[in-house]
C-alpha cells in the first residue's frame, strides 16, 4: 500500500510558507508582549496603606472631570465604607 501525497506547485508552497511564517511571527510578538507584562508586574512594588475612601473618590472625580469635562460622573458608595486599604498611589495614578 502506497501513500498518496498531494504535491503543490512552488507558488502554492511559497504562499503557505509565508502564511505560516506570518502566524509564527504574530504569535511570537504576542508572547513577547505577555512576557514584558509579566516582567513589569514582577518588578512592581505595592505599598498598602489605609486611606479615607470619600476623600479618595473626590480626588478621583476631580481628576476625571479635568480629563473628561463633558462627562458627568456619579458614584454611590455604602455610607459605612469610609476607609479602604490599597496602594493609593497606584490606585489613582496607575503604575508610577
N, C-alpha and C positions, 0 to 999 in steps of 0.2 A: 504494500500500500504506500503510495507516494503522497506527500503533502503538496497541495497546490498553493503556491504563493502568488498573490496578485502583484504584478510589477507596475510601478508607477513611472511616469515619464520624469526626466530630470527636473523639469519645470514644476511639476506637482510636488516632488520630493523637496525641492527648494522652498516652496510655499509652506509646506507642512513644517519644515525645519525652522523657518522664520517665525511661524505662529508659536511653535513650541519654545523657541528662544525668547520670544516676547512674553509668554506666560511665565517662564522661569525668571526673567528679569523683573517683571511686576511683582511676583511673589517674593523675590529676594529683597526688593525695596520695601515691601510690606513688613517682612521680618526685621529688616534693618530699623525701621521706624519703631516697631514693637520693642526691640532691644534698647533703643535710645530712650524710650519712655520708661522702661524698667530701670535703666541706669539712673535716670533723673529721679525717679521715685525712691530708689535705694539711697541716694545721696541727700534726700530731703530731711531736714531736721524739723521735728514737730515740738513746739513748746506750748504745752497745755497750761491754761490758767482759767480761773473762774472770772466771768465778767458780767456786767449788767446787760441783760437782753434788750430792754426797751431803749437804752442809750445806743446800743449797737445797731438796732433796727432803724433808729432815727438817723444815725450816721450813714447807714446803707441807703436809706431812702433819699437823703440829701445828695449823696454821690450819684445815684442813678438818675435823679431829676436833672442834674447838670449834664449827664451824658445823653439822656433821652428826654428833653424838655416837653415833647409832645405827648408823652405817655404819663398817665396818672396812675401811680402805684398805690394800692391799698393792701394793708396787711392786717390779719387778725391773729392774735396770739392769746392763748389761755392766760387770763389775768394773773393767775398764781405762778406762772412761769416767769420769774424775774431774773434768774441767774442761770447761765449755762457754762460748761467747761469745754473749751476748744482752743485751737490755735487761732487767736483773734486776728493776728496779722495775716495769716494765710486765708482765713475765712473772708475777710473783707477785701484784701488786695491781691489774692492769688498767691502764687509761689514766689515771693520776692526773695 
